[in-house]
Amino acid sequence: MLNEGIAESAIAVTGNTVIDALIDVSSRPFEIAGSPLEAIPFDSKRIVLVTAHRRESFGEPFEQMLLAMRDIVDMHGDVEIVYPVHPNPNVREAAARILSGTERIHLLEPLRYEQLLFLMDHSTLLLTDSGGIQEEGPSLRKPVLVMREVTERAEGIEADVARLVGTDRKRIVDTVHTLLTDSKEYDAMASGINPYGDGKASKRIADILLESLHA
């Protein structure tokens, strides 16, 4: 904004209101019984949440991501992968072909927001190419591994609450393995501060607007 000629005095850094929504929704009571998550063994297994659907990865890169998921459960007997599958036919066909019937991989229909937040909060780590989860995961103290070569959300990478792993099968598996076996590496990411906000952005915005109205 400064490069575009906006005066510094006219800029207010408030944080992202998506974090406000996350904190509000995740604080509400949630009943797992009767939900799509009812069969997930949260108490006995480590959960890895996967979201993957970007068009830029369709084809071989996307298949490598899915094969990495199979490798992860083969390597770690105490891990269950939960993958709410996007309705795009390209995603569904590949996910069904490569992952259906694989022990300890759960392919779910898309989840409602409160269900997704519950799943995120009870996961060990997040493996994603989604934009929103890159912002939300750090607020829940979950390491985020981004299955892309680049991300528009560079702040998370710089804060080391998220890491780029691309679509390479081995790189994804190796990075997940490190976080599942090295507590120092895991804790370093999980304890990082979310650069996208602290849940008070809406109040800051309202205060700024009220102040400008009364100026």
C-alpha positions in Angstrom: 0.0 0.0 0.0 2.9 2.3 0.7 4.3 1.6 -2.7 0.9 2.6 -4.2 1.1 6.0 -2.5 -1.2 5.4 0.5 -0.2 7.4 3.4 1.1 5.4 6.3 -1.2 7.3 8.7 -4.2 6.0 6.7 -3.2 2.4 7.1 -4.3 0.3 10.1 -3.1 -3.3 10.6 -6.0 -5.1 12.2 -5.5 -8.8 11.5 -7.8 -11.0 9.5 -11.4 -11.4 10.5 -11.3 -15.0 9.5 -9.5 -15.7 12.8 -12.3 -13.9 14.7 -14.8 -16.3 13.1 -12.6 -19.3 13.8 -12.4 -18.5 17.5 -16.1 -17.7 17.7 -17.3 -20.9 16.0 -14.7 -23.2 17.6 -15.8 -22.0 21.1 -19.4 -23.2 20.5 -20.5 -26.7 21.7 -20.1 -29.3 19.0 -21.8 -32.8 19.2 -19.7 -35.3 17.3 -22.4 -38.0 17.5 -24.4 -38.1 14.3 -21.8 -36.1 12.4 -19.5 -37.4 9.6 -16.7 -37.4 12.1 -18.3 -40.0 14.4 -16.3 -42.9 13.2 -12.9 -41.1 13.4 -10.8 -42.6 16.2 -9.7 -39.3 17.7 -8.8 -40.8 21.1 -6.6 -43.7 19.9 -4.9 -42.4 16.7 -3.0 -39.4 15.5 -5.1 -37.6 12.9 -3.7 -35.9 9.8 -6.2 -33.7 8.1 -5.9 -33.4 4.3 -7.5 -30.9 2.0 -6.4 -31.0 -1.6 -8.2 -29.7 -4.7 -6.2 -27.0 -6.6 -6.6 -27.1 -10.3 -2.9 -26.3 -10.8 -2.1 -29.7 -9.4 -4.5 -31.8 -11.5 -2.9 -34.8 -13.2 0.4 -36.3 -12.1 1.2 -33.8 -9.3 -2.2 -34.5 -7.7 -1.7 -38.2 -8.0 1.7 -37.9 -6.3 0.0 -36.1 -3.4 -2.5 -38.9 -3.0 0.2 -41.6 -3.2 2.0 -39.7 -0.4 -1.0 -40.2 1.8 -0.9 -43.9 1.3 2.8 -43.9 2.1 2.2 -42.0 5.3 -0.3 -44.5 6.7 1.9 -47.4 5.6 4.9 -45.8 7.5 2.9 -44.8 10.7 0.6 -47.4 12.1 -0.8 -44.9 14.6 -1.9 -42.4 12.0 -5.3 -41.9 10.4 -5.8 -39.6 7.5 -9.1 -37.8 7.1 -9.7 -36.2 3.7 -12.9 -34.3 3.0 -13.0 -34.7 -0.7 -13.9 -31.6 -2.9 -16.8 -32.1 -5.3 -14.7 -31.3 -8.4 -14.9 -34.5 -10.6 -11.2 -34.4 -11.2 -10.5 -34.6 -7.5 -13.1 -37.2 -6.7 -12.0 -39.6 -9.5 -8.4 -39.5 -8.5 -9.1 -39.8 -4.8 -11.4 -42.7 -5.3 -9.1 -44.5 -7.7 -6.0 -44.1 -5.5 -7.3 -44.0 -1.9 -10.6 -45.9 -1.7 -10.3 -48.9 0.4 -7.0 -47.9 1.9 -6.9 -48.8 5.6 -6.8 -45.8 7.9 -7.7 -43.3 5.2 -11.2 -41.8 5.5 -12.7 -40.1 2.4 -15.5 -37.8 3.6 -18.0 -35.6 1.9 -17.3 -31.9 2.3 -17.8 -30.7 5.9 -19.6 -27.8 7.4 -17.4 -25.2 9.0 -18.0 -26.2 12.6 -17.2 -29.8 11.7 -14.0 -28.8 9.8 -12.9 -26.7 12.8 -13.5 -29.6 15.2 -11.5 -31.9 12.9 -8.6 -29.3 12.6 -8.6 -28.8 16.4 -8.3 -32.6 17.0 -5.7 -33.2 14.3 -2.0 -33.6 14.8 -1.1 -31.7 11.7 -2.7 -30.3 8.5 -1.7 -31.2 5.0 -3.3 -28.9 2.5 -3.3 -26.8 -0.6 -6.2 -24.7 0.7 -5.7 -21.0 1.4 -8.0 -20.6 4.4 -6.4 -23.5 6.4 -3.0 -21.8 6.0 -4.5 -19.0 8.0 -6.6 -21.0 10.5 -4.3 -23.8 11.4 -1.7 -21.7 13.3 -4.5 -20.3 15.6 -5.2 -23.9 16.6 -1.5 -24.6 17.1 -1.4 -27.1 14.3 1.6 -27.3 11.9 0.5 -26.7 8.3 2.3 -28.3 5.4 1.4 -26.6 2.1 1.2 -28.9 -1.0 2.1 -26.2 -3.4 5.3 -24.8 -4.9 4.3 -21.2 -4.0 1.8 -19.6 -1.7 0.2 -16.2 -1.6 0.3 -16.4 2.2 4.0 -15.9 2.7 3.6 -14.7 6.2 2.9 -18.1 7.5 6.1 -19.5 5.8 8.2 -16.7 7.2 6.8 -17.3 10.7 7.5 -21.1 10.3 3.9 -22.0 11.3 3.6 -23.4 7.7 6.0 -25.0 5.3 5.9 -25.5 1.6 6.3 -29.2 0.6 5.2 -29.0 -3.0 3.6 -31.9 -4.8 6.6 -34.2 -4.7 5.6 -37.5 -3.1 8.9 -38.1 -1.2 9.2 -34.6 0.0 5.7 -34.7 1.4 6.2 -38.0 3.1 9.6 -37.0 4.5 8.3 -33.8 6.0 5.3 -35.4 7.6 7.6 -38.2 9.0 9.9 -35.5 10.5 7.0 -33.8 12.3 5.5 -37.1 13.5 8.8 -38.3 14.9 10.7 -35.2 16.0 9.0 -33.5 18.9 11.3 -30.5 18.8 10.5 -29.8 15.1 6.8 -30.3 15.8 6.7 -28.1 18.9 8.6 -25.3 17.1 5.9 -25.1 14.5 3.0 -25.6 16.8 4.1 -23.0 19.2 4.5 -20.2 16.6 2.4 -17.1 16.6 -0.2 -16.8 13.9 0.7 -13.8 11.8 -2.8 -13.5 10.5 -4.4 -12.3 13.7 -5.4 -12.8 17.3 -9.2 -12.8 17.0 -9.6 -9.1 17.7 -9.6 -7.8 14.2 -13.4 -7.1 14.1 -13.2 -5.0 17.2 -10.2 -3.0 15.9 -12.0 -2.4 12.6 -15.2 -1.2 14.4 -13.2 1.1 16.7 -11.3 2.6 13.8 -14.6 3.2 11.9 -16.3 4.7 15.0 -13.3 7.0 15.6 -13.4 8.2 12.0 -17.1 8.9 12.2 -16.6 11.1 15.2 -13.5 12.8 14.0 
